[in-house]
């Protein structure tokens, strides 16, 4: 997959060249089984990213004394941390789990800011916002590590889209 492409695909429109190609066809295999009934419904797809995000928040709180509060402004701090990791020259394999956790954190911020939901499609995890668009914060974290993405801007785009 080309990491230089955007991490969002609009549902119900023709894909643009800037869209992530692997998202095409993701909706037919979406896993939307519910784990909680009635109020506060969460899907099974949310279990892993919620755990990854919580682990990242706890690790940063304990190890780096950084507090993340699941707010959109906190993504500035996350982008800066990813940039610092990149500048240190750590190989991707060494930071893959950290990036996954930070991407999941950003996804949970998207869910809370937009009223969206986590979806699982073809082994990938996505956030679907109420306007029907799909966002891939895990991929955006990987893109941020290469200097080509921003979790803050992804959230801004998702909140202002539609």
C-alpha positions in Angstrom: 0.0 0.0 0.0 1.2 3.5 -0.8 1.7 5.3 2.4 1.4 8.7 0.7 -2.4 8.4 0.2 -5.0 9.9 2.5 -6.5 7.7 5.1 -10.1 8.4 4.4 -12.6 7.2 1.9 -16.0 8.8 1.4 -18.9 6.3 1.2 -21.4 6.9 -1.6 -19.1 8.7 -3.9 -16.6 7.8 -6.5 -13.1 7.3 -5.0 -10.5 9.9 -5.8 -6.9 9.2 -6.6 -6.0 10.5 -3.1 -8.2 7.9 -1.4 -6.7 4.8 0.1 -7.5 2.0 -2.4 -7.8 -0.8 0.1 -10.9 0.8 1.6 -12.9 0.1 -1.6 -15.2 -2.8 -0.9 -14.6 -2.6 2.8 -18.3 -2.0 3.7 -19.6 -5.4 2.5 -17.5 -7.2 5.1 -17.9 -4.8 8.0 -18.2 -6.4 11.4 -20.9 -4.6 13.3 -21.8 -7.1 16.0 -22.9 -5.3 19.2 -21.2 -5.9 22.5 -23.4 -3.6 24.6 -27.2 -3.2 24.2 -29.4 -0.1 24.0 -27.6 3.0 25.3 -23.9 3.4 24.7 -23.8 0.7 22.1 -20.2 -0.3 21.1 -19.3 -2.8 18.4 -17.0 -5.8 18.7 -14.7 -3.9 16.3 -14.1 -1.4 19.1 -12.6 -3.8 21.6 -9.0 -4.0 20.3 -8.5 -0.3 19.5 -10.0 0.7 22.8 -7.5 -1.5 24.6 -4.6 -0.3 22.4 -5.6 3.3 23.1 -5.9 2.7 26.8 -2.5 1.0 26.9 -0.9 3.9 25.1 -2.5 6.4 27.5 -1.3 4.4 30.5 2.2 3.9 29.2 2.6 7.6 28.4 1.2 8.7 31.7 3.5 6.3 33.6 6.7 6.4 31.5 6.8 9.9 30.0 4.5 11.7 32.4 2.3 12.8 29.5 -1.4 13.0 30.1 -3.8 12.4 27.2 -7.5 13.2 27.7 -9.1 11.9 24.5 -9.6 15.5 23.2 -8.9 16.8 19.7 -6.3 19.3 21.1 -4.4 16.4 22.6 -3.6 15.1 19.1 -1.1 18.0 18.8 0.9 16.4 21.5 0.6 12.9 19.9 1.8 14.3 16.5 4.8 15.9 18.3 5.6 12.6 20.0 5.5 10.7 16.7 7.8 13.3 15.2 10.3 13.0 18.0 10.3 9.2 17.6 10.9 9.6 13.9 13.7 12.1 14.5 15.4 9.6 16.8 15.7 7.3 13.9 14.1 4.3 15.5 13.3 1.5 13.0 9.6 1.0 12.2 9.6 -2.5 13.7 10.7 -1.1 17.0 7.9 1.5 17.2 5.1 -0.4 15.4 3.2 -1.2 18.6 3.5 2.4 19.9 2.2 3.8 16.6 -0.7 1.3 16.7 -1.6 2.5 20.2 -1.3 6.2 19.2 -3.4 5.6 16.0 -6.0 3.8 18.1 -6.0 6.7 20.5 -6.6 9.1 17.6 -9.4 6.9 16.4 -11.1 7.0 19.8 -10.8 10.8 19.7 -12.5 10.7 16.3 -15.3 8.4 17.7 -15.9 10.7 20.7 -15.6 14.0 18.7 -17.9 13.0 15.9 -20.2 10.3 17.4 -18.6 7.8 15.0 -18.0 4.1 15.5 -15.2 1.6 15.0 -15.6 -0.9 12.2 -13.6 -4.0 11.2 -13.3 -4.7 7.5 -11.0 -7.3 5.9 -8.8 -7.4 9.0 -8.4 -3.6 9.0 -10.0 -1.2 11.6 -11.7 1.9 10.5 -13.7 4.7 12.1 -17.0 5.5 10.4 -18.3 9.0 11.1 -22.0 9.8 11.0 -21.6 11.3 7.5 -20.7 7.8 6.3 -17.0 8.4 5.7 -14.4 5.9 6.7 -11.2 7.0 8.4 -8.0 5.0 9.1 -6.2 6.5 12.1 -3.9 3.5 12.5 -2.6 4.1 8.9 -2.4 7.8 9.6 -0.1 7.1 12.6 2.2 5.1 10.3 2.1 7.9 7.8 2.9 10.5 10.5 5.9 8.4 11.4 7.1 8.7 7.8 6.5 12.5 7.9 3.6 12.3 5.5 0.6 12.3 7.9 -0.9 14.0 10.9 -3.4 12.6 13.4 -4.4 16.2 14.4 -5.3 17.0 10.8 -7.1 13.7 10.3 -9.3 14.6 13.2 -9.8 18.1 12.0 -10.8 16.8 8.6 -13.2 14.3 10.1 -14.9 16.8 12.4 -15.3 19.4 9.7 -16.3 16.9 6.9 -19.8 16.4 5.7 
